[in-house]
C-alpha cells in the first residue's frame, strides 16, 4: 500500500526505460532478460532472420561499449538497407526515440552491421554496431497499431510508474 502513494507522487519525468522491457512492450515479443540473450531465447519460439520487417526486433550483439547488447523494434522499412527504429536507452539514458534512421552497413548486405541515428549528433552515429538479426513477432504489434502510435500510447500509459530498481536490459 505504501508504494501506491509513492507512485502517485512520482513526476512523469521519472520514467526510465531500458531497451529490452520497452522492446517487449511495443513489439509483443515476449522475451525477458538482457538484450544480448534475446537472439538465443528466440530460437524455437519466434522466427529469426536477416530481412527487416515492421514489428520485428533487431537484436544487437554485446560489445565492449554495449556489454548487454541492445534491442530495437523496426517501426518502418524504408528500403532493403534502411529502416526506422523505435527504441529506448540509446541517445539519452532511459529515453525513448521513435522512428529513428538505421542503415545496414554490412559488406554482405545482411544487416550484420548497422549505423543508428544518434541524438547528440543529429544524424547517424559515427560507430557501426554488430547485430545478430531480426526476431519476428508471431503477430502484429499491439492490435496492428502503427509502431509510433504504440510508443506514444505506451509512454502516456506508464509515465507515472515508479521504478524502484532499474530493470536489466
Residue, then its C-alpha position, 0 to 999 in steps of 0.5 A: x500500500x505504501x508504494x501506491x502513494x509513492x507512485x502517485x507522487x512520482x513526476x512523469x519525468x521519472x520514467x526510465x526505460x531500458x531497451x529490452x522491457x520497452x522492446x517487449x512492450x511495443x513489439x509483443x515479443x515476449x522475451x525477458x532478460x538482457x538484450x544480448x540473450x534475446x537472439x538465443x531465447x528466440x530460437x524455437x519460439x519466434x522466427x529469426x532472420x536477416x530481412x527487416x520487417x515492421x514489428x520485428x526486433x533487431x537484436x544487437x550483439x554485446x560489445x565492449x561499449x554495449x556489454x548487454x547488447x541492445x534491442x530495437x523494434x523496426x517501426x518502418x522499412x524504408x528500403x532493403x538497407x534502411x529502416x526506422x527504429x523505435x527504441x529506448x536507452x540509446x541517445x539519452x539514458x532511459x529515453x525513448x526515440x521513435x522512428x529513428x534512421x538505421x542503415x545496414x552497413x554490412x559488406x554482405x548486405x545482411x544487416x550484420x552491421x548497422x549505423x543508428x541515428x544518434x541524438x547528440x549528433x543529429x544524424x547517424x552515429x559515427x560507430x557501426x554496431x554488430x547485430x545478430x538479426x531480426x526476431x519476428x513477432x508471431x503477430x502484429x504489434x499491439x492490435x496492428x497499431x502503427x509502431x509510433x502510435x504504440x510508443x506514444x500510447x505506451x509512454x502516456x500509459x506508464x509515465x507515472x510508474x515508479x521504478x524502484x530498481x532499474x530493470x536489466x536490459 
